[in-house]
Amino acid sequence: RAPDGELYMGVVPAKEADSLRETKKSYGSKNIKEKKGQTFSLPTTNDGICEIDLGYNATGAQRLTVTLSNDKGEKVEMAFDTENHTFSMDRSNSGVTDFSRHFPATTTAPTFSDKEKGTLRLYIDRCSIEAFDGEGRFAMTNLVFPTSPYTKLTVAAEGGKAKITNLDIYAIDAE
């Protein structure tokens, strides 16, 4: 049941996806400074295919951004808008986008939550990003065509401070 009183079906990744995990890097709690943020390295094995499990507390921030990027300046910016309770994914600078005028876009979905704390699970593949709310309140998938794998994860806050409560990054077995 969402804060609006309505019932919605939830979705979370299948437990079997956990068996694809290889090496794991764990980071403890980190305070996120406004705009500058914290940057972490992503795995480079298997063309950068990975899973990111991010716990966050954005209480006091207007927006929490999670950005995947590479050294070529290509990036995908995902954001929680804590005031409007939405999650968005901007792929307009994600890599190759010029094959359709409709492709460079930002998709937005309601989070069906009035909480500013939670978890986000991201699955990064060669040409897609899947985002799941840890409680199953939303899922979003977008195609992306970077010219080289994303190698950095940056978490930043706007309009206040935020905190990473946990961060686990797994290389994924691509076989």
FIDO-137681 format. One record per residue: residue number from 1; y, z, x of N, C-alpha, C in turn. Coordinates in pm, 1 decimal, m for minus. Last residue first. Layout:
<pts>
+-----+----------+----------+----------+----------+----------+----------+----------+----------+----------+
| pos |     n_py |     n_pz |     n_px |    ca_py |    ca_pz |    ca_px |     c_py |     c_pz |     c_px |
+-----+----------+----------+----------+----------+----------+----------+----------+----------+----------+
| NUM |        Y |        Z |        X |        Y |        Z |        X |        Y |        Z |        X |
...
+-----+----------+----------+----------+----------+----------+----------+----------+----------+----------+
</pts>
This chain:
<pts>
+-----+----------+----------+----------+----------+----------+----------+----------+----------+----------+
| pos |     n_py |     n_pz |     n_px |    ca_py |    ca_pz |    ca_px |     c_py |     c_pz |     c_px |
+-----+----------+----------+----------+----------+----------+----------+----------+----------+----------+
| 175 |  m1490.5 |  m1820.2 |   2908.8 |  m1615.0 |  m1898.4 |   2899.8 |  m1676.9 |  m1890.6 |   2762.4 |
| 174 |  m1277.3 |  m1656.2 |   2947.4 |  m1253.4 |  m1783.9 |   2876.6 |  m1380.0 |  m1866.0 |   2860.2 |
| 173 |  m1224.1 |  m1324.5 |   2915.8 |  m1326.3 |  m1419.3 |   2961.5 |  m1312.2 |  m1548.1 |   2880.0 |
| 172 |   m898.6 |  m1203.3 |   2978.6 |  m1000.7 |  m1241.1 |   2880.5 |  m1095.8 |  m1342.8 |   2942.0 |
| 171 |   m742.8 |   m914.2 |   3107.3 |   m779.2 |  m1054.4 |   3128.2 |   m893.3 |  m1082.2 |   3031.2 |
| 170 |   m538.8 |   m691.6 |   2927.3 |   m675.2 |   m731.2 |   2962.9 |   m679.5 |   m879.6 |   2996.0 |
| 169 |   m324.5 |   m425.9 |   2936.1 |   m330.0 |   m571.1 |   2946.9 |   m467.2 |   m608.1 |   3002.0 |
| 168 |   m180.8 |   m168.8 |   2756.4 |   m303.2 |   m214.8 |   2821.8 |   m301.6 |   m366.8 |   2819.6 |
| 167 |     46.6 |     80.0 |   2718.1 |     36.3 |    m63.9 |   2739.1 |    m90.4 |    m93.0 |   2817.2 |
| 166 |    213.3 |    320.5 |   2514.5 |     99.4 |    280.2 |   2597.2 |    101.5 |    128.2 |   2609.5 |
| 165 |    473.5 |    351.8 |   2438.4 |    387.8 |    469.9 |   2438.1 |    257.1 |    444.7 |   2511.3 |
| 164 |    782.6 |    254.0 |   2534.0 |    644.4 |    206.2 |   2532.2 |    558.8 |    331.8 |   2537.2 |
| 163 |   1075.0 |    309.9 |   2345.9 |    976.3 |    362.4 |   2439.5 |    844.7 |    288.2 |   2422.2 |
| 162 |   1431.4 |    252.9 |   2327.6 |   1295.4 |    249.3 |   2273.5 |   1201.4 |    302.0 |   2380.6 |
| 161 |   1776.6 |    283.0 |   2232.5 |   1666.1 |    297.2 |   2327.2 |   1533.7 |    289.3 |   2252.8 |
| 160 |   2011.4 |     37.3 |   2103.3 |   1957.2 |    171.2 |   2122.6 |   1843.9 |    170.2 |   2222.5 |
| 159 |   2054.4 |   m235.1 |   2070.2 |   2116.6 |   m141.2 |   1977.1 |   2061.2 |     m1.4 |   1987.2 |
| 158 |   1737.6 |   m344.3 |   2181.9 |   1876.9 |   m377.9 |   2150.8 |   1929.3 |   m275.2 |   2052.0 |
| 157 |   1496.6 |   m334.5 |   2443.8 |   1553.4 |   m280.4 |   2320.1 |   1696.6 |   m328.7 |   2305.4 |
| 156 |   1206.5 |   m505.7 |   2575.5 |   1346.2 |   m461.6 |   2580.5 |   1389.7 |   m410.4 |   2443.6 |
| 155 |    954.2 |   m607.3 |   2783.5 |    979.9 |   m533.1 |   2660.2 |   1120.3 |   m474.9 |   2672.7 |
| 154 |    799.3 |   m887.9 |   2915.5 |    916.3 |   m800.7 |   2920.7 |    936.2 |   m737.5 |   2784.0 |
| 153 |    552.6 |  m1023.7 |   3109.8 |    576.2 |   m960.7 |   2980.7 |    696.7 |   m869.4 |   2997.9 |
| 152 |    465.5 |  m1319.4 |   3288.6 |    541.6 |  m1194.9 |   3275.3 |    553.7 |  m1153.8 |   3129.6 |
| 151 |    337.9 |  m1561.8 |   3285.7 |    297.5 |  m1466.0 |   3389.1 |    367.6 |  m1331.0 |   3377.2 |
| 150 |    207.0 |  m1827.9 |   3103.3 |    303.0 |  m1718.2 |   3103.4 |    251.2 |  m1611.4 |   3199.3 |
| 149 |    102.4 |  m2126.3 |   3280.0 |     77.6 |  m2004.5 |   3201.5 |    193.2 |  m1904.7 |   3209.3 |
| 148 |    306.7 |  m2420.2 |   3245.8 |    224.3 |  m2332.2 |   3328.5 |    208.6 |  m2201.5 |   3252.1 |
| 147 |    416.0 |  m2537.6 |   3028.8 |    369.5 |  m2627.2 |   3134.7 |    294.6 |  m2551.9 |   3243.7 |
| 146 |    319.2 |  m2423.3 |   2701.6 |    386.9 |  m2401.6 |   2828.5 |    331.8 |  m2498.3 |   2933.8 |
| 145 |    313.0 |  m2467.9 |   2401.6 |    263.8 |  m2558.9 |   2504.1 |    341.1 |  m2539.1 |   2634.1 |
| 144 |    191.7 |  m2293.9 |   2115.2 |    289.9 |  m2306.4 |   2223.2 |    228.3 |  m2396.4 |   2329.8 |
| 143 |    146.8 |  m2200.0 |   1776.3 |    110.9 |  m2287.0 |   1887.5 |    225.0 |  m2287.1 |   1987.1 |
| 142 |    113.6 |  m1874.6 |   1642.6 |    198.6 |  m1988.6 |   1672.7 |    137.8 |  m2068.8 |   1786.7 |
| 141 |     37.9 |  m1636.1 |   1396.4 |    m12.0 |  m1725.0 |   1501.2 |     85.4 |  m1839.8 |   1517.7 |
| 140 |     37.7 |  m1303.7 |   1285.2 |    113.2 |  m1427.4 |   1300.7 |     54.0 |  m1506.3 |   1416.8 |
| 139 |     m8.6 |  m1042.2 |   1052.5 |    m64.0 |  m1124.0 |   1160.8 |     17.1 |  m1252.4 |   1164.6 |
| 138 |     42.7 |   m707.0 |    933.5 |     79.7 |   m847.7 |    945.5 |      2.8 |   m912.1 |   1059.7 |
| 137 |    m98.3 |   m470.4 |    905.8 |      4.4 |   m501.7 |    806.7 |     57.9 |   m644.1 |    817.6 |
| 136 |   m285.7 |   m352.9 |   1075.5 |   m326.4 |   m465.6 |    992.2 |   m222.9 |   m510.9 |    891.8 |
| 135 |   m202.4 |   m167.3 |   1251.7 |   m252.5 |   m116.1 |   1124.1 |   m291.8 |   m228.1 |   1029.1 |
| 134 |   m106.2 |   m322.2 |   1463.4 |   m221.4 |   m234.4 |   1484.4 |   m281.5 |   m177.4 |   1357.4 |
| 133 |    m36.3 |   m659.6 |   1393.3 |      6.9 |   m522.1 |   1381.0 |   m117.7 |   m434.5 |   1392.7 |
| 132 |    m89.4 |   m929.7 |   1609.1 |   m145.5 |   m845.9 |   1503.3 |    m78.7 |   m709.3 |   1507.6 |
| 131 |    m41.0 |  m1260.3 |   1709.2 |     14.3 |  m1125.5 |   1705.3 |    m42.3 |  m1051.5 |   1585.0 |
| 130 |   m135.2 |  m1513.7 |   1924.0 |   m165.9 |  m1446.4 |   1798.6 |   m115.3 |  m1303.9 |   1808.2 |
| 129 |    m45.8 |  m1815.9 |   2058.2 |    m20.1 |  m1672.8 |   2064.8 |    m51.1 |  m1616.7 |   1926.9 |
| 128 |   m175.1 |  m2101.1 |   2236.4 |   m145.1 |  m2024.7 |   2115.1 |   m119.0 |  m1878.8 |   2148.0 |
| 127 |   m270.5 |  m2239.5 |   2456.9 |   m173.5 |  m2305.1 |   2369.5 |   m151.2 |  m2230.2 |   2237.7 |
| 126 |   m423.4 |  m2062.2 |   2608.9 |   m354.5 |  m2172.7 |   2676.2 |   m246.7 |  m2235.2 |   2587.9 |
| 125 |   m343.5 |  m1740.8 |   2461.4 |   m437.5 |  m1845.7 |   2500.4 |   m356.9 |  m1956.6 |   2568.2 |
| 124 |   m310.2 |  m1408.2 |   2401.5 |   m242.4 |  m1520.7 |   2463.3 |   m348.3 |  m1618.8 |   2510.4 |
| 123 |   m281.0 |  m1183.3 |   2153.3 |   m381.5 |  m1264.8 |   2221.1 |   m310.6 |  m1390.4 |   2269.7 |
| 122 |   m155.0 |   m859.8 |   2104.8 |   m126.3 |  m1000.9 |   2127.4 |   m243.8 |  m1065.3 |   2199.1 |
| 121 |    m91.4 |   m596.8 |   1895.2 |   m194.9 |   m660.8 |   1977.0 |   m164.6 |   m809.1 |   1983.0 |
| 120 |    107.8 |   m319.6 |   1868.7 |    106.3 |   m464.1 |   1857.7 |     m2.8 |   m514.7 |   1949.8 |
| 119 |    172.1 |    m18.6 |   1689.9 |    105.6 |    m92.9 |   1797.1 |    109.0 |   m241.6 |   1764.0 |
| 118 |    448.8 |    206.8 |   1627.9 |    326.2 |    136.4 |   1596.1 |    263.1 |     72.8 |   1717.0 |
| 117 |    750.4 |    301.3 |   1468.2 |    647.8 |    328.4 |   1569.0 |    524.0 |    248.8 |   1529.8 |
| 116 |    910.4 |    279.8 |   1258.6 |    962.4 |    221.6 |   1381.2 |    869.1 |    249.0 |   1498.1 |
| 115 |    812.2 |    197.7 |    922.9 |    799.2 |    278.0 |   1044.1 |    861.5 |    204.0 |   1162.8 |
| 114 |    788.9 |     64.0 |    695.9 |    922.0 |    115.4 |    722.2 |    921.0 |    206.2 |    845.1 |
| 113 |    614.4 |   m241.3 |    658.2 |    617.5 |   m104.3 |    707.4 |    762.4 |    m61.7 |    724.2 |
| 112 |    585.9 |   m511.8 |    636.2 |    527.2 |   m427.1 |    532.2 |    517.5 |   m282.3 |    577.4 |
| 111 |    709.1 |   m692.0 |    795.3 |    609.8 |   m605.4 |    859.3 |    538.0 |   m516.1 |    759.2 |
| 110 |    757.0 |  m1037.1 |    707.6 |    780.4 |   m894.7 |    681.5 |    672.1 |   m812.2 |    750.5 |
| 109 |    820.3 |  m1285.8 |    960.0 |    735.3 |  m1229.9 |    855.2 |    775.0 |  m1084.9 |    830.9 |
| 108 |    927.2 |  m1595.1 |   1096.6 |    956.0 |  m1454.9 |   1065.1 |    866.5 |  m1410.2 |    950.4 |
| 107 |    959.6 |  m1824.8 |   1363.3 |    890.4 |  m1785.1 |   1240.8 |    911.9 |  m1634.8 |   1221.2 |
| 106 |   1171.6 |  m2057.7 |   1496.3 |   1143.5 |  m1914.6 |   1490.7 |   1075.7 |  m1887.0 |   1357.1 |
| 105 |   1104.9 |  m2362.4 |   1680.5 |   1139.5 |  m2284.6 |   1561.6 |   1114.2 |  m2136.7 |   1585.1 |
| 104 |   1042.3 |  m2672.1 |   1768.4 |   1117.4 |  m2558.2 |   1823.4 |   1171.5 |  m2472.7 |   1708.5 |
| 103 |    925.2 |  m2857.5 |   1568.1 |    845.8 |  m2763.3 |   1646.4 |    926.4 |  m2647.8 |   1704.7 |
| 102 |   1080.7 |  m3044.2 |   1441.6 |   1045.9 |  m2924.5 |   1365.5 |    975.3 |  m2818.3 |   1449.6 |
| 101 |   1098.5 |  m3261.7 |   1602.9 |   1222.1 |  m3184.9 |   1583.7 |   1195.4 |  m3055.3 |   1506.8 |
| 100 |    839.4 |  m3302.6 |   1836.1 |    877.9 |  m3297.6 |   1695.1 |   1004.6 |  m3214.7 |   1682.5 |
|  99 |    818.8 |  m3305.3 |   2107.3 |    737.4 |  m3403.4 |   2034.8 |    766.9 |  m3405.3 |   1884.9 |
|  98 |    945.0 |  m3110.8 |   2260.4 |   1022.1 |  m3227.8 |   2218.0 |    942.3 |  m3333.1 |   2141.7 |
|  97 |    829.8 |  m2894.2 |   2376.1 |    867.3 |  m2879.8 |   2234.8 |    927.2 |  m3007.7 |   2177.5 |
|  96 |    669.2 |  m2734.1 |   2628.3 |    687.6 |  m2866.6 |   2570.0 |    713.1 |  m2850.3 |   2420.4 |
|  95 |    803.1 |  m2415.3 |   2615.7 |    741.7 |  m2516.3 |   2702.8 |    772.0 |  m2653.4 |   2645.4 |
|  94 |    948.3 |  m2243.7 |   2452.2 |    812.7 |  m2205.3 |   2492.7 |    746.1 |  m2299.7 |   2591.3 |
|  93 |   1188.1 |  m2222.0 |   2322.0 |   1190.4 |  m2245.6 |   2467.4 |   1054.2 |  m2220.1 |   2529.0 |
|  92 |   1117.1 |  m2173.3 |   2057.1 |   1205.9 |  m2285.7 |   2084.4 |   1218.7 |  m2317.6 |   2232.9 |
|  91 |    964.8 |  m1977.8 |   1943.0 |    898.2 |  m2065.6 |   2039.2 |    987.1 |  m2183.2 |   2080.6 |
|  90 |    988.9 |  m1660.0 |   1837.7 |   1073.5 |  m1774.6 |   1868.9 |   1006.2 |  m1857.3 |   1977.9 |
|  89 |    881.9 |  m1461.2 |   1584.7 |    836.4 |  m1524.3 |   1707.4 |    916.3 |  m1653.0 |   1725.8 |
|  88 |    938.8 |  m1140.9 |   1425.6 |    963.3 |  m1283.9 |   1443.8 |    909.5 |  m1330.8 |   1578.2 |
|  87 |    911.5 |   m907.8 |   1168.8 |    862.0 |   m947.6 |   1300.5 |    885.8 |  m1097.5 |   1311.6 |
|  86 |   1114.0 |   m670.3 |    986.4 |   1052.8 |   m802.2 |   1007.0 |   1004.3 |   m816.0 |   1150.7 |
|  85 |   1291.2 |   m468.9 |    883.9 |   1145.2 |   m455.7 |    879.8 |   1075.8 |   m592.7 |    884.8 |
|  84 |   1558.7 |   m452.3 |    917.8 |   1511.3 |   m541.7 |    811.4 |   1359.3 |   m541.1 |    796.8 |
|  83 |   1569.4 |   m264.1 |   1127.4 |   1651.0 |   m245.0 |   1007.2 |   1600.3 |   m328.2 |    889.9 |
|  82 |   1405.9 |   m350.9 |   1330.2 |   1374.2 |   m222.8 |   1266.1 |   1455.6 |   m197.0 |   1140.7 |
|  81 |   1257.3 |   m629.1 |   1407.7 |   1388.1 |   m590.9 |   1356.8 |   1363.9 |   m464.1 |   1275.4 |
|  80 |   1075.1 |   m714.7 |   1679.3 |   1072.1 |   m628.1 |   1561.8 |   1216.2 |   m597.0 |   1527.6 |
|  79 |   1010.4 |  m1033.6 |   1822.7 |   1101.1 |   m921.9 |   1797.5 |   1066.0 |   m847.5 |   1669.8 |
|  78 |    933.2 |  m1246.5 |   2094.0 |    890.6 |  m1185.3 |   1969.3 |    976.9 |  m1062.5 |   1946.5 |
|  77 |    985.8 |  m1539.3 |   2262.9 |   1042.0 |  m1407.9 |   2234.6 |    996.6 |  m1362.9 |   2096.6 |
|  76 |    854.4 |  m1719.3 |   2518.7 |    838.4 |  m1693.2 |   2376.1 |    889.4 |  m1551.9 |   2354.7 |
|  75 |    964.5 |  m1951.6 |   2771.2 |    942.0 |  m1818.4 |   2716.4 |    919.9 |  m1822.9 |   2565.9 |
|  74 |   1027.6 |  m2097.7 |   3087.6 |    970.4 |  m2111.8 |   2952.6 |    938.8 |  m1972.1 |   2900.6 |
|  73 |   1102.9 |  m2080.2 |   3347.9 |   1203.3 |  m2048.4 |   3246.7 |   1154.1 |  m2066.1 |   3104.3 |
|  72 |    904.3 |  m2104.7 |   3527.9 |    976.1 |  m2228.0 |   3494.7 |   1084.3 |  m2205.1 |   3388.5 |
|  71 |    763.5 |  m1870.2 |   3550.2 |    865.8 |  m1897.1 |   3651.1 |    945.2 |  m2024.4 |   3624.7 |
|  70 |    736.0 |  m1752.4 |   3205.7 |    681.7 |  m1799.8 |   3333.2 |    797.0 |  m1831.3 |   3427.1 |
|  69 |    694.5 |  m1495.4 |   2949.8 |    767.4 |  m1598.1 |   3023.5 |    691.7 |  m1639.6 |   3148.7 |
|  68 |    726.4 |  m1319.4 |   2649.8 |    631.6 |  m1377.8 |   2744.7 |    706.1 |  m1488.8 |   2817.0 |
|  67 |    883.8 |  m1033.2 |   2526.5 |    900.3 |  m1170.0 |   2573.3 |    791.2 |  m1205.5 |   2672.7 |
|  66 |    974.6 |   m842.6 |   2267.4 |    861.2 |   m860.3 |   2356.6 |    863.6 |  m1007.1 |   2397.4 |
|  65 |   1225.6 |   m621.7 |   2149.8 |   1181.2 |   m757.1 |   2183.2 |   1068.5 |   m752.3 |   2285.1 |
|  64 |   1340.4 |   m439.6 |   1884.8 |   1252.2 |   m430.6 |   2000.8 |   1201.6 |   m571.0 |   2029.1 |
|  63 |   1642.3 |   m332.8 |   1740.5 |   1549.0 |   m442.6 |   1763.7 |   1469.6 |   m414.1 |   1890.0 |
|  62 |   1780.0 |   m102.3 |   1715.8 |   1788.7 |   m196.6 |   1604.8 |   1682.6 |   m305.1 |   1616.5 |
|  61 |   1645.9 |    218.5 |   1796.3 |   1683.1 |     82.9 |   1836.9 |   1690.7 |     m5.5 |   1713.2 |
|  60 |   1559.8 |    452.3 |   1677.3 |   1690.8 |    453.1 |   1741.0 |   1735.3 |    316.7 |   1790.5 |
|  59 |   1228.4 |    395.4 |   1743.1 |   1319.6 |    479.5 |   1668.2 |   1452.8 |    485.6 |   1742.9 |
|  58 |   1027.7 |    250.1 |   1852.6 |   1159.9 |    187.1 |   1850.3 |   1258.5 |    267.7 |   1766.9 |
|  57 |    761.1 |    289.6 |   2032.9 |    842.6 |    373.7 |   1947.1 |    983.4 |    316.8 |   1956.0 |
|  56 |    438.7 |    131.6 |   2078.5 |    583.4 |    139.8 |   2092.0 |    642.6 |    242.0 |   1996.3 |
|  55 |    166.9 |     m9.9 |   2252.9 |    213.1 |     94.7 |   2163.5 |    362.3 |    113.7 |   2185.3 |
|  54 |     m2.0 |   m305.2 |   2294.6 |    124.8 |   m238.4 |   2320.4 |    154.4 |   m135.2 |   2212.9 |
|  53 |   m222.9 |   m494.7 |   2446.1 |   m223.7 |   m388.8 |   2345.4 |   m105.3 |   m298.4 |   2377.2 |
|  52 |   m297.4 |   m823.9 |   2503.6 |   m199.7 |   m719.1 |   2530.5 |   m204.3 |   m621.2 |   2414.5 |
|  51 |   m524.3 |  m1039.7 |   2659.4 |   m494.1 |   m958.2 |   2542.0 |   m397.5 |   m850.6 |   2586.1 |
|  50 |   m519.5 |  m1377.6 |   2795.7 |   m524.2 |  m1232.2 |   2801.2 |   m501.3 |  m1169.9 |   2663.1 |
|  49 |   m514.1 |  m1643.5 |   3015.8 |   m564.9 |  m1598.9 |   2885.6 |   m582.0 |  m1447.4 |   2890.8 |
|  48 |   m434.6 |  m1752.6 |   3256.7 |   m347.5 |  m1655.1 |   3191.6 |   m393.1 |  m1608.5 |   3055.0 |
|  47 |   m641.3 |  m1914.3 |   3349.6 |   m517.9 |  m1977.4 |   3300.2 |   m429.1 |  m1881.5 |   3222.3 |
|  46 |   m823.5 |  m1726.1 |   3458.2 |   m854.2 |  m1797.4 |   3334.3 |   m729.5 |  m1857.8 |   3269.7 |
|  45 |   m580.7 |  m1506.5 |   3613.1 |   m715.1 |  m1564.2 |   3602.5 |   m732.1 |  m1633.1 |   3467.5 |
|  44 |   m345.1 |  m1376.0 |   3595.1 |   m337.1 |  m1518.5 |   3627.6 |   m474.5 |  m1585.0 |   3622.7 |
|  43 |   m213.2 |  m1128.4 |   3371.1 |   m321.6 |  m1182.5 |   3454.1 |   m303.3 |  m1332.2 |   3479.3 |
|  42 |    137.7 |  m1040.6 |   3402.6 |     21.4 |  m1077.7 |   3321.9 |    m87.2 |  m1133.4 |   3413.7 |
|  41 |    348.7 |   m771.4 |   3496.6 |    277.0 |   m894.5 |   3531.5 |    160.0 |   m914.9 |   3438.0 |
|  40 |    638.0 |   m655.6 |   3319.1 |    502.2 |   m634.3 |   3367.6 |    438.5 |   m769.8 |   3399.6 |
|  39 |    955.6 |   m502.7 |   3282.7 |    876.7 |   m624.4 |   3300.5 |    744.2 |   m590.8 |   3366.3 |
|  38 |   1172.9 |   m349.0 |   3051.9 |   1070.3 |   m330.7 |   3155.1 |    987.5 |   m458.8 |   3161.4 |
|  37 |   1530.2 |   m375.9 |   2979.3 |   1388.5 |   m366.9 |   2952.5 |   1302.4 |   m338.8 |   3074.0 |
|  36 |   1802.7 |   m449.2 |   2926.3 |   1735.7 |   m480.4 |   3053.3 |   1583.8 |   m479.1 |   3037.7 |
|  35 |   1856.8 |   m364.3 |   2643.9 |   1866.1 |   m502.6 |   2691.0 |   1790.5 |   m531.2 |   2819.8 |
|  34 |   1830.8 |    m22.9 |   2707.4 |   1887.5 |   m126.8 |   2621.8 |   1906.6 |   m255.7 |   2699.7 |
|  33 |   1519.6 |     71.1 |   2852.7 |   1665.4 |     73.0 |   2849.5 |   1714.6 |    m43.5 |   2765.6 |
|  32 |   1243.5 |    240.0 |   2758.7 |   1300.8 |    105.4 |   2761.8 |   1451.5 |    117.6 |   2751.1 |
|  31 |   1013.0 |    446.5 |   2926.1 |   1136.0 |    436.5 |   2848.7 |   1193.7 |    296.9 |   2866.2 |
|  30 |    664.4 |    446.5 |   2904.0 |    782.6 |    395.0 |   2975.3 |    901.2 |    394.4 |   2880.2 |
|  29 |    340.2 |    577.9 |   2953.1 |    461.9 |    578.4 |   2874.8 |    580.6 |    533.3 |   2960.3 |
|  28 |    130.4 |    373.4 |   3159.4 |    159.8 |    489.0 |   3076.2 |    287.8 |    469.2 |   2998.7 |
|  27 |    m73.1 |     93.7 |   3168.1 |     55.2 |    151.4 |   3203.2 |     79.4 |    266.1 |   3107.9 |
|  26 |   m356.9 |    m70.0 |   3295.6 |   m298.3 |     23.8 |   3200.2 |   m169.2 |     79.3 |   3256.4 |
|  25 |   m541.8 |   m358.5 |   3309.2 |   m432.4 |   m285.6 |   3373.0 |   m370.9 |   m197.6 |   3265.8 |
|  24 |   m873.3 |   m471.4 |   3335.5 |   m772.4 |   m403.6 |   3253.9 |   m668.4 |   m339.7 |   3345.2 |
|  23 |  m1094.8 |   m753.9 |   3329.4 |  m1018.1 |   m650.8 |   3399.0 |   m907.5 |   m596.9 |   3310.3 |
|  22 |  m1204.6 |   m850.2 |   3024.3 |  m1250.9 |   m836.2 |   3162.7 |  m1170.1 |   m724.3 |   3228.2 |
|  21 |  m1309.0 |   m888.3 |   2687.3 |  m1219.5 |   m826.4 |   2785.1 |  m1285.0 |   m819.0 |   2922.5 |
|  20 |  m1483.2 |   m966.1 |   2497.6 |  m1430.8 |  m1071.1 |   2585.3 |  m1340.9 |  m1015.0 |   2695.7 |
|  19 |  m1534.4 |   m754.9 |   2332.3 |  m1637.0 |   m787.6 |   2432.3 |  m1592.3 |   m897.9 |   2528.1 |
|  18 |  m1331.0 |   m753.4 |   2145.6 |  m1323.4 |   m658.7 |   2257.2 |  m1423.9 |   m691.9 |   2367.2 |
|  17 |  m1414.7 |   m922.0 |   1946.4 |  m1319.6 |   m975.5 |   2044.5 |  m1305.7 |   m882.9 |   2164.9 |
|  16 |  m1562.3 |   m766.0 |   1774.9 |  m1635.8 |   m846.1 |   1873.0 |  m1544.1 |   m906.3 |   1978.6 |
|  15 |  m1381.0 |   m669.1 |   1593.4 |  m1422.9 |   m580.4 |   1702.7 |  m1496.4 |   m657.0 |   1812.2 |
|  14 |  m1125.5 |   m900.4 |   1503.7 |  m1265.9 |   m859.7 |   1494.1 |  m1302.8 |   m773.6 |   1614.2 |
|  13 |   m789.9 |   m785.7 |   1443.7 |   m886.6 |   m865.7 |   1518.9 |  m1028.9 |   m811.1 |   1501.2 |
|  12 |   m698.0 |   m734.2 |   1096.6 |   m701.1 |   m690.4 |   1236.0 |   m800.6 |   m778.3 |   1310.4 |
|  11 |   m515.1 |   m731.5 |    799.8 |   m598.4 |   m809.7 |    890.1 |   m584.2 |   m753.7 |   1031.4 |
|  10 |   m489.1 |   m637.9 |    449.1 |   m459.4 |   m626.4 |    591.2 |   m554.4 |   m710.1 |    674.7 |
|   9 |   m343.4 |   m721.4 |    141.3 |   m463.0 |   m723.6 |    223.6 |   m421.5 |   m719.2 |    369.5 |
|   8 |   m135.7 |   m496.7 |    m42.0 |   m151.9 |   m618.3 |     36.9 |   m280.7 |   m607.6 |    115.8 |
|   7 |     24.8 |   m360.6 |   m325.2 |    m95.4 |   m364.8 |   m241.7 |   m102.5 |   m499.2 |   m171.5 |
|   6 |    360.6 |   m220.6 |   m349.4 |    259.9 |   m323.5 |   m374.4 |    140.4 |   m308.5 |   m280.1 |
|   5 |    554.5 |    m44.5 |   m268.9 |    463.1 |     m2.7 |   m374.0 |    351.7 |   m101.1 |   m403.7 |
|   4 |    703.7 |   m100.9 |    m50.8 |    754.5 |   m153.4 |   m177.6 |    664.5 |   m118.7 |   m296.1 |
|   3 |    553.8 |      0.1 |    163.3 |    665.6 |     80.1 |    112.6 |    723.7 |     28.5 |    m19.0 |
|   2 |    212.5 |    m92.2 |     65.3 |    334.3 |   m107.1 |    144.9 |    446.3 |    m19.7 |     86.8 |
|   1 |   m116.8 |      0.0 |     85.2 |      0.0 |      0.0 |      0.0 |    123.4 |      0.0 |     90.0 |
+-----+----------+----------+----------+----------+----------+----------+----------+----------+----------+
</pts>
